[in-house]
Amino acid sequence: MSLELFIAVAEERNLTHAARRKHLAVSAVSKRISELEEQVGSPLLVRFARGVSLTPAGQSLLFYARQVHETLKRLDNELSEFASGVKGHIRIHAITSALSQFLPQDITRFAALYPNIRFDVEERVGSAIVRAVAEGKADLGIITDSTRSQGLETVPYRRDELAVVVPAGHPLVSSSRLHFEEILEYELVGPHADSSVHTLISTAAEAAGKPLKLRIRISSFDAICRVVSAGLGIAVLPRSVVQPYRKNYQLRAITLQDPWAKRSLQLIFKKHDFESPTLRTFIDSLTACEE
């Protein structure tokens, strides 16, 4: 390709060295450069006894030639990956809500279509996820819209709804809807202090001017349901997380009317990483599942 040959000449500043680099005769290199100059309609090189330098037209052509060369190289890599089936390795850091509700099923669905892609999935709190993506330790993060994305690219993923979880026989069990302020007189079973749910309920309690009566902190949603079932407090959890435990643990999920109880989960990534066909295909799959 003439542009690729011109790049070699421009970088070597010598026709002989460029010819050796491209495994061509010097006369062939000189002929191709002359043909380029004829197409451009302007000299590209100033020739000296021991080398060459670029004219202003040559400098301009070098700039665009490198861009074209890089674009074609990325295109070739991308098409070759798709030709043999999308392959790769995606590192995901996600909050507990995403891991407990949506992500496992979405990965399973995607893996059925692209079995050559490997996944590393880690559970983290929102702020740690943002940091990991920004530092390149994760390719993709899943956080709530209440967590600041610090300039990373974001796209909507799913929505969830927080509900008040109470055991059988609790004074609130007959309620159909509640405001968060109404539950503050009861002892709570809460998630760990860095979780997005804890941040929300702490902020809401502060706004109501009342303290959180946190009796127990547990990081696992499953364990929270078990502890609530044992009568050690009530909790605020995503409604769909509670659903599998309602019958066996005799739990009731009561609608929480506060606006912050309806949350948007978001995918976060670096713009540069989105150029990877593997990650882009996976993100497209996740956003197509948005409800």
Secondary structure, DSSP 8 states (H G I E B T S, - for coil): -HHHHHHHHHHHT-HHHHHHHTT--HHHHHHHHHHHHHHHTS--EEEETTEEEE-HHHHHHHHHHHHHHHHHHHHHHHHHHHHT---EEEEEEE-HHHHHHTHHHHHHHHHHH-TTEEEEEEE--HHHHHHHHHTTS-SEEEEETTS--TT-EEEEEEEEEEEEEEETT-TTTT-SEE-GGGGTTS-EEE--TTSHHHHHHHHHHHHHT----EEEE-S-HHHHHHHHHTTS-BEEEEHHHHGGGHHHHTEEEEEE-SGGGEEEEEEEE-TTGGGSHHHHHHHHHHHHT--
